[in-house]
Amino acid sequence: MEIKIEHVEKSIERFANVTRILAAKASNLPEEELVYFPSIITKPDSIWAYTLCSEGPNSDFYDAYIVNASLCLEMLLKAVLYYERDIWIRGHDLGKLYEQISAPNKKKINTAYKKLYKDSAWSKPIAKQIKEETGLDIKWNPASLLALSYKAFEHWRYAFDIKGTRSCFLGYSEIFPALDSLRVELKANK
């Protein structure tokens, strides 16, 4: 597949901007007050949303937020892979796309992610709350979070399907900037 990387770059920017708007709506916050993107946990019989709004999240925007944010991450992962290999990778599985990134670049992503996670006033308390409320012992690193969110785009765009499954969607607040900083670096070195 031949691609126009300039269009991909612009699409990533647009998806990121819309993700911010939808995250604010899903968080039930004005956009300028959004400091943490919602984390969504799914189990067969329930959905938990973790945001920073005391009034609670707005579930009307979960599917739009997750579909858009996961597509944004997908485009970022594919752009990183394109800059590494000069080929466009197909597929929506965020975990599998991440696995294909070279070891040195995964190390850069992990280093950036760890710093963002450590410096965030919200990530650790939300991770603790998720564990206490859902019983899930989540490994908070890019590989694990992307594996948990692996098919968010496919699952949530068909959220109306009663028999369908929905994957979790976690870590956007740190994964997006960690991936984006690598994308910018790779683009500059191309």
N, C-alpha and C positions, 0 to 999 in steps of 0.2 A: 504494500500500500504506500503510495506517495502522499506525503502530507506537506502542508504549508505551515512551518513551525511558527511563523509570525501570527497566524490565525490561532494556533494552539495557545500561544502566549497571551493573546488578547482574551481568549475564552477563559483561561485560568483567572485572569484579572476580573472578568465579568462575573464568573461563578463565585469567586471569593466575595465580591461586593454584595451579590444577592444572598449568599449564605449568611452574611452578617445581618442583613435585614430580616431574613427568615428566622435566624437564631434569636434575635431580639423579640420577635413576635412570639416564637415558641416559649421564650423565657418570660413573656408578659412584661417586658421592659421597654422603655424608649431606647432606640438604637445607641444613643450617646452614653447610656448607662451600662451597656453590655461589656462585661470584662471576662466572662467565662461562657463558653459555648455549651449548650445543653448536652448532657450525657444521657443516653436512653438505654435502659436495660429491659430486655424482654425475656419473659418466661412463657410457657404455653398458655397460661391462664391470666397473665397480667403484664402491664407495661409500667415501668417506673421512669420518671423523668427527673433529672437533677439539674436544677438551675439555681440562680442566686436571688430570685424574686420571692419575697415573703408572701405574696398573694398566690403563689403557685403558678405552675406552667400553664400554657395555653395549648391543649392537645390538638386544636384545629390546625396547627402548623407543624406538627411532628413530621408527617410524611413529606411535606414540601421541603422542610429544612434538611431532613436526612437525605432525600434524593439529591438535592442540589449540592449539599456538602460532600456527600460520598462521590458524586460525579467530579467535583472539584479536586478531591484527593486522587481520584483515578487519573484525571488529566495531569496532575502534578507528577504522580508516579510514572506515567507514560512519558512525560517530557524528560524526566531524569533518565529513564532508560534510553530514550531517543538520543539524548546528548552523550550518553555512554557508548552507544552501539551504532548509531545512525540507522536504526530501524524502528518502525512503529509497532508496538506490541498490542495485540487485541485481547479483549476480555475485561470483565468487570470485577474479578475477585481481587480485592485490595491486598489480601494476604499473599496471594501468589505473585502479584506484581511486585510487592516489596521484596519477596524472596529472590527475585531476579536481579536486584540491584547488586552491584559489586560490593565485596566485603569492605574495601576502604571507604566507599561512600555510605554504606550502612553505618560504619563507625562514626562518620561525621554526623549523620542523622541522629544516631543514639546520643552522641555527645551534646548536640544542640537540644534534643528533647529533654535529657536529664537536667540541663541547666534551666530550661523553661519550667519544667515540673518543680524543681527545687525552689526556684524564685517565685513561683505562683503562690499567692496567699489563699487560693481557692482549691487547687487541685488535690492536695493531701486531705483536707477536711471532707471533700466530696468523695474521694476514694474510700475514706474511713466510713462515711455514711452509707455508701453503696454496700460495703462489706457487712455492716451491721444490719441493714434492712433487708438485703437480698440473700445473704449467706454466700455470695460469690466471692471467691478469692482470686481477684484479677491481678495479673502481672502488668504493672503499669510501665510498659515499654512499647515502642512502635510496632515491633513484630507481633506481640501478643494482642495489642489493641486492634491492629489492622486485621489480624486473623479472626478476632471476635466480630469485627465489623465487615467481614469479608464480602458478603453479598448484600450489603445495605441498599445499594442502588437498585438491584433487581427485586429484593424483597419489599422495600417500602414503596416503590412506584406502583406496586399492586396491593397496597394496603387494604383495599376494599375486598380482596379475595378472602372469604371466611376461612377456607381451608389452607390458605397460604401461610408461610412462615415469615417471621420478621427477625432479622439479626439485630444484635445490639449495635449501638453506635456511640463510641467513646473516644475521648482524647483529642478531639479536633483542635481544642485550644492550644495544644502543644505540637501536635503532629503537623498541622498545616504550616506554621512558621518554620519548623525544623526542615521539612521537605522543601519549602519555598526558598530558604536560604541556600540549600544545596543546588536547587535549580538555577538560581541566579548566578552562583559561582560557576557551575558547569557551562552555562550560556556564555559568560564572560570569557571563559577559557576556550571556547569553540573556535 
